[in-house]
Amino acid sequence: MAWLETLPHWPDGTAAWLVTHGEVSFERLAEATAHEPLAGPDPAQPPVLWPNAIPVSTALRTGPRSVLLALGRRRGSLARLRDDPRVALAVIGPGVAFTARGLAAVTADPLPYAERVAAVTIAVARIQDHAQPTFAIDDGPRWHWTDEDARQADVATRAALRTLAQRA
């Protein structure tokens, strides 16, 4: 396993995966279906901690060991990281493949000029390099907004994050 001292740079808009941890509530267990077994074979068992990964498109490198990103203010991931700040951010894009592990903190809720989201800063403790001499990452997931309002909101969110990062 290889470790990096500083975060690599990645292109703006690169898809990343934020992993948070949190308890699955009894109410959520009751909502589980046969296609979504959250508690294992015995739903009467007490809740357990589950990792939860979501794609994020706004991750911005703000320093050698710092990332700023935006999360919807009603996101379960935002609630989970408030309760347990330990997170991982996996980034796979052109020439980069790594996982940054660290502690997340809500920096602005709401994010000024993008009030539908909260800004989250990750203070990165460890950076695992997934690069191997036997392969190269040519590209990450290719994606685009299919809704013009969502695309414009994303542009505004990125601009607001950059403004916040410059003030810090």
Residue pairs with C-beta under 8 A, 6 or more apart in sequence:
1 128
2 128
2 129
2 131
3 126
3 127
3 128
3 129
4 98
4 127
4 128
4 129
5 64
5 127
6 64
6 65
6 127
7 61
7 63
7 64
7 65
7 66
7 67
7 98
7 100
7 124
7 127
8 91
8 95
8 96
8 98
9 61
9 96
10 16
10 59
10 61
10 91
10 93
10 94
10 96
11 93
11 94
12 60
12 158
13 57
13 158
14 57
14 59
14 91
14 92
14 93
14 96
14 140
15 55
15 56
15 57
15 92
15 93
15 140
15 141
15 143
16 55
16 56
16 57
16 59
16 69
16 89
16 90
16 91
16 92
17 53
17 54
17 55
17 56
17 89
17 90
18 53
18 54
18 55
18 56
18 59
18 69
18 71
18 77
18 87
18 88
18 89
19 51
19 52
19 53
19 87
19 88
19 89
19 90
20 51
20 52
20 77
20 80
20 81
20 84
20 87
20 104
21 49
21 50
21 51
21 52
21 80
21 84
21 86
22 49
22 50
22 52
22 76
22 79
22 80
22 83
22 84
23 47
23 48
23 49
23 50
23 83
24 38
24 39
24 47
24 48
24 49
24 50
25 47
26 47
28 38
28 47
29 38
29 39
29 43
29 47
30 43
32 38
32 39
32 43
38 50
39 45
39 47
39 48
52 76
52 77
52 80
53 90
54 75
54 77
55 141
56 69
56 70
56 71
56 89
57 143
57 154
58 69
58 70
58 154
58 157
58 158
58 161
59 67
59 68
59 69
59 89
59 91
60 67
60 68
60 69
60 158
60 161
60 162
60 165
61 67
62 68
62 121
62 165
62 168
65 102
65 123
65 124
65 125
65 127
66 121
66 122
66 123
66 124
67 89
67 100
67 102
67 121
67 122
67 124
68 107
68 119
68 120
68 121
68 122
68 161
68 164
68 165
69 89
69 119
69 120
69 122
69 161
70 111
70 114
70 117
70 118
70 119
70 120
70 157
70 160
70 161
71 77
71 78
71 117
71 118
71 120
72 78
72 116
72 117
72 118
73 109
73 110
73 116
73 117
73 118
78 106
78 118
78 120
81 87
81 104
81 106
81 120
82 106
85 103
85 104
85 105
86 101
86 102
86 103
86 104
87 101
87 102
87 103
87 104
87 122
88 99
88 100
88 101
89 99
89 100
89 102
89 122
90 98
90 99
90 100
91 97
91 98
91 99
91 100
91 140
92 130
92 137
92 140
92 141
93 137
93 139
93 140
94 137
94 138
94 139
94 140
95 136
95 137
96 131
96 137
97 129
97 130
97 131
97 137
98 127
98 128
98 129
98 130
98 131
99 127
99 128
99 130
100 122
100 124
100 126
100 127
100 128
101 124
101 125
101 126
101 127
101 128
102 122
102 123
102 124
102 125
102 126
103 122
103 123
103 125
104 120
104 121
104 122
104 123
105 120
105 121
105 123
106 118
106 119
106 120
107 118
107 119
107 120
107 121
107 164
107 168
108 118
108 119
108 164
109 118
109 119
110 116
110 117
110 118
111 117
111 118
111 119
111 157
111 160
111 161
111 164
112 160
112 163
112 164
113 156
113 159
113 160
113 163
114 153
114 156
114 157
114 159
114 160
114 161
116 153
117 157
119 160
119 161
119 164
131 137
144 151
145 151
145 154
